[in-house]
Amino acid sequence: MNKSRIKNLFFTLSTVIAGTISAQPTIVSSTDTIFAALDTISLSEQEIVLHWDLENNTSSALELMCTRNFVDVVSPYNYPYAYDSDAGEPFEGSYEKFCWGPICYGYGADASSLNASFLVQLSPGETNDTFVAYFYANDVLGTSTIEYCFHPVGNQSVGSCKSITYVVTATAVSDVEMASPEEVVFTSVYPNPLCGDGFVNYELNAGDVGEVVFRDLMGRDVKREVGLFSKGKLQVTATDFSQGIGFCTLEINGVAVRTERFVVVR
């Protein structure tokens, strides 16, 4: 790549980043991880409900759709969603749906409608409270991480995205075993966007054993760092990943507690 192309790339990237800072909504969330036990949620639906507010803290009006991305999901997972009409129930596997704006979207929907009448309009200073995500365990144990992005039509790069991790166990476990995400330190890859060498910082509670998993946008494992104790810094490089969006997940004692998003530019 010649100097002119490099200069143009970084100019474009800087413009996108500046636009993102000045024109993206703020996602208001109280948690990154939900722990649920099958013996404590509805046996008929095993429904886990998540609500986020979206705030427009910018000086510009926003017009937003919502896109759902899978970071990592349990197996089996019912996607594309299928319903067994003979049995009167979904086929095997966990599944999800979400609501955004005036309507709720069907199980397994990848994105909200592109129709202008279904986009959410947010004036400066306004808050929208219509986003609700539903996760159905459907008797499947394990950890699933799902990302939702709120962005203008056709342009996820200038929106705001956040991941939620569902940890489903058979029975309730102790606080120690559940490893609360508020009690650990975990950063995304920095610098972000990553275009050379970068780092991830972590700090765990005494006695915890951590693992950091790096995945691509399709949820495929790219890199793993295992046997982590106490605190430290992991080094990564852009050449480890494909260009585009990636995710890094901190797992503690085998449970995913936090997922962060990063962008690779090469």
C-alpha positions in Angstrom: 0.0 0.0 0.0 1.5 3.3 -1.0 1.7 6.5 1.2 -1.2 8.1 -0.7 -3.5 5.1 0.0 -2.5 5.0 3.6 -3.1 8.7 4.0 -6.6 8.4 2.4 -7.4 5.3 4.6 -6.6 7.1 7.8 -8.4 10.3 6.6 -11.5 8.2 5.9 -11.2 6.4 9.2 -10.8 9.6 11.2 -13.9 11.0 9.5 -15.9 7.9 10.3 -14.7 8.0 14.0 -15.5 11.7 14.3 -18.9 11.1 12.8 -19.5 8.2 15.2 -18.7 10.3 18.2 -20.9 13.2 17.1 -23.9 11.3 15.8 -24.4 8.0 17.7 -27.0 7.3 20.3 -26.1 6.3 23.9 -27.2 2.9 25.0 -28.3 2.9 28.7 -27.8 -0.5 30.2 -27.4 -1.8 33.8 -25.6 -5.0 32.9 -23.6 -6.8 30.3 -24.5 -10.3 31.5 -27.7 -12.1 32.6 -27.5 -15.2 34.7 -30.5 -17.5 34.6 -31.3 -20.9 36.0 -33.9 -23.1 34.3 -35.4 -24.0 37.7 -36.1 -20.3 38.5 -37.6 -19.1 35.2 -40.9 -20.0 33.5 -40.9 -23.6 32.5 -43.5 -22.9 29.8 -41.4 -20.3 28.0 -38.0 -20.0 29.7 -38.1 -16.4 28.6 -35.4 -13.9 29.6 -36.3 -10.3 29.0 -33.8 -7.4 28.5 -34.6 -3.7 28.2 -32.3 -0.8 27.1 -33.0 2.9 26.7 -31.5 4.8 23.8 -30.5 8.4 24.4 -29.7 11.0 21.8 -27.0 13.1 23.5 -25.9 14.7 20.3 -26.9 18.0 18.7 -28.4 16.3 15.6 -31.6 14.4 15.0 -31.1 10.6 14.6 -33.1 8.1 12.5 -32.3 4.6 13.6 -32.9 0.9 12.8 -31.7 -2.0 14.8 -29.5 -4.9 13.7 -28.8 -8.2 15.6 -25.5 -10.0 15.4 -24.5 -13.3 16.9 -21.2 -13.2 18.7 -21.3 -16.7 20.1 -24.4 -18.9 20.8 -25.1 -22.3 22.4 -25.6 -25.5 20.4 -28.2 -26.3 19.3 -29.5 -22.9 18.4 -32.7 -22.5 16.4 -31.6 -20.3 13.6 -33.0 -19.7 11.1 -35.9 -20.0 13.4 -38.2 -23.0 12.7 -41.5 -24.1 14.3 -42.8 -27.6 14.5 -46.4 -27.2 13.6 -47.2 -30.9 14.3 -45.8 -30.7 17.9 -47.0 -27.1 18.4 -43.6 -25.9 19.6 -40.3 -24.6 18.3 -37.7 -27.0 17.1 -34.8 -27.9 19.3 -32.4 -25.0 20.3 -32.4 -21.6 22.0 -33.8 -18.6 20.1 -34.5 -14.9 20.4 -36.5 -12.0 19.2 -36.5 -8.2 19.7 -38.8 -5.2 19.7 -37.7 -1.8 18.3 -39.8 1.2 17.6 -43.5 0.6 16.9 -43.4 -3.2 16.4 -41.8 -6.4 17.6 -39.9 -8.6 15.1 -40.3 -12.3 14.6 -38.0 -14.9 16.2 -34.6 -14.9 14.7 -35.0 -11.6 12.8 -31.6 -10.2 11.7 -32.7 -6.5 11.6 -35.7 -4.2 12.0 -37.6 -2.9 9.0 -35.9 -0.5 6.5 -39.3 1.1 5.9 -39.2 4.8 7.0 -42.4 4.4 9.0 -40.7 1.8 11.3 -37.4 3.7 11.9 -37.0 5.4 15.3 -36.7 9.2 15.2 -34.7 10.7 18.1 -34.5 14.4 18.5 -31.5 15.9 20.4 -31.9 15.2 24.1 -34.7 12.6 23.6 -34.8 9.1 25.0 -36.4 6.1 23.4 -37.5 3.2 25.6 -39.0 0.8 23.0 -36.0 -1.7 22.7 -36.7 -5.0 24.3 -34.8 -8.3 23.7 -36.2 -11.7 24.5 -34.0 -14.8 24.9 -35.6 -18.3 25.1 -33.3 -21.0 26.6 -35.6 -23.8 25.4 -33.9 -26.3 27.8 -30.4 -25.6 26.4 -27.7 -24.9 28.9 -24.7 -22.7 28.2 -23.6 -19.2 27.3 -24.8 -17.1 24.4 -23.6 -13.6 23.5 -25.7 -11.5 21.2 -25.0 -7.9 19.9 -27.6 -5.3 19.0 -26.6 -2.2 16.9 -28.6 1.0 16.6 -27.7 2.8 13.4 -28.8 4.7 10.3 -30.1 2.6 7.5 -27.3 0.7 5.8 -24.5 2.0 8.0 -23.7 0.0 11.2 -20.2 1.7 11.4 -21.7 5.0 12.7 -24.1 3.5 15.2 -23.9 2.3 18.7 -23.6 -1.4 19.5 -23.7 -3.4 22.7 -23.5 -7.1 23.5 -25.5 -9.0 26.1 -24.4 -12.4 27.4 -26.9 -14.9 28.7 -25.6 -17.6 31.0 -28.1 -20.4 31.4 -27.6 -23.1 34.1 -29.8 -25.9 35.3 -30.0 -24.6 38.8 -29.0 -21.5 40.6 -25.3 -21.3 41.6 -23.4 -19.3 44.2 -22.2 -15.7 43.6 -18.6 -17.0 43.7 -19.3 -19.4 40.9 -21.2 -16.8 38.8 -18.3 -14.3 38.7 -20.1 -11.0 38.6 -18.9 -8.8 35.7 -19.0 -5.7 37.9 -16.1 -7.1 40.0 -13.6 -7.5 37.1 -11.6 -5.2 34.9 -11.6 -5.9 31.2 -10.9 -3.6 28.3 -11.5 -4.0 24.6 -8.6 -4.2 22.2 -6.8 -0.8 22.1 -6.0 1.1 20.1 -9.4 0.7 18.5 -9.5 0.6 15.5 -6.6 -1.9 15.5 -4.2 -1.5 12.6 -1.0 -2.9 14.1 -0.1 -4.2 17.5 -2.7 -3.8 20.3 -3.5 -4.8 23.8 -6.2 -6.0 26.1 -6.1 -5.4 29.9 -7.7 -7.6 32.5 -7.9 -7.8 36.3 -9.5 -10.8 38.0 -10.5 -11.5 41.6 -8.2 -13.7 43.7 -8.8 -17.4 42.9 -10.5 -16.8 39.5 -9.1 -18.4 36.4 -9.7 -16.4 33.2 -9.7 -17.0 29.5 -10.0 -14.4 26.7 -11.6 -15.5 23.4 -11.3 -13.5 20.3 -14.0 -14.1 17.6 -15.0 -12.6 14.2 -18.3 -11.2 13.2 -19.7 -14.7 12.4 -18.8 -15.9 16.0 -15.9 -18.1 14.9 -13.0 -18.5 17.3 -9.9 -16.7 16.0 -7.6 -16.7 19.0 -7.7 -17.8 22.7 -5.6 -16.9 25.7 -6.1 -19.3 28.6 -4.9 -19.8 32.1 -5.1 -16.2 33.1 -4.7 -15.2 36.8 -4.7 -11.9 38.8 -4.1 -9.1 36.3 -2.1 -8.5 33.1 -2.0 -7.3 29.5 -2.4 -9.4 26.4 -0.8 -8.4 23.1 -2.6 -8.9 19.8 -1.8 -7.8 16.3 -4.1 -6.9 13.4 -2.6 -9.7 11.3 -4.3 -12.2 13.6 -7.7 -11.1 12.4 -9.6 -10.4 9.2 -10.4 -6.8 8.5 -13.7 -5.6 10.0 -15.5 -6.1 13.3 -14.3 -8.5 16.0 -15.2 -9.4 19.5 -13.2 -10.3 22.6 -14.9 -12.1 25.5 -13.6 -12.6 29.0 -14.6 -15.9 30.5 -14.1 -16.6 34.3 -14.2 -20.1 35.6 -15.8 -21.2 32.4 -18.5 -18.5 32.3 -18.5 -15.6 29.8 -18.9 -12.4 31.8 -18.1 -9.6 29.4 -17.8 -9.1 25.6 -16.2 -6.1 24.0 -16.3 -5.0 20.3 -13.3 -3.8 18.2 -12.5 -3.0 14.6 -9.6 -4.2 12.6 -8.2 -2.0 9.8 -5.4 -3.5 7.6 
